[in-house]
Amino acid sequence: MRAAISIWRVPFELGSNPGNKVRKLAAWYDAAMPGPPHADADFVRDTDARSLEVFWEIQRRRTPEQKLADVFALSEGLFEAVKTGIRLRYPEADEREVFLRAVATRIPRELMIRAYGWDPAEHE
């Protein structure tokens, strides 16, 4: 028996046993990821097999441009979160210093000095 569901008015064929795909994916995940996974990243095991199949189908249909836009949006969101933390720790810092301290969390000290002329070690 093949099951089908509809999400956003788009039909998805789940196949006769979507659980097999989930088990294979979980095995691959275990082999690829060293150590215990972060709780938020382990959605494969605690998601209903049919829901996970719909998720993967949506991902397959998305264009590379859409996926890359998500990467940039997530990266920008993370950078803003880092800047928020810096503002809390250094309330007297102006926006330039907040930016420099945030960048310093992403690149090596030597590159920070070469690229921005700012040494994080001198501003601890």
C-alpha positions, 0 to 999 in steps of 0.5 A, a space after each residue: 500500500 502506498 500512502 500519499 499526503 498533501 502539504 501546501 496543496 502539493 501531493 507527496 508519495 511516501 512509498 509503502 514503508 517510509 520507516 525504512 528510509 528513516 532507519 537508513 538515514 539514522 544509520 548514516 547519521 550515526 556513522 557520519 557524526 562523531 560523538 553524541 548529537 546535539 539535542 536540536 540536531 537529532 530530529 531524525 529519531 524523534 520525528 514521525 517517518 511520514 513527516 520526515 519524508 515530507 520534509 526531505 521531499 520539500 528540501 529536494 524540490 528547493 533550488 540551490 539558490 533558496 538553500 543558499 539564501 537560508 545559509 546566509 540568513 542563518 549566518 547573519 542571524 548567528 552574527 547578530 546573536 553574537 553581537 547582542 551578547 557582546 553588547 551585554 558584556 561590553 555596554 560601553 562599546 560603540 557599534 564599530 567595537 561590537 562589530 570588531 569583537 564579533 568578527 574576532 569570534 570568527 577569524 584567527 587573531 593574526 588575520 584580525 590584526 591584518 584585516 582590521 588592524 585590531 588585536 582582540 588580545 589588547 581589548 579584553 
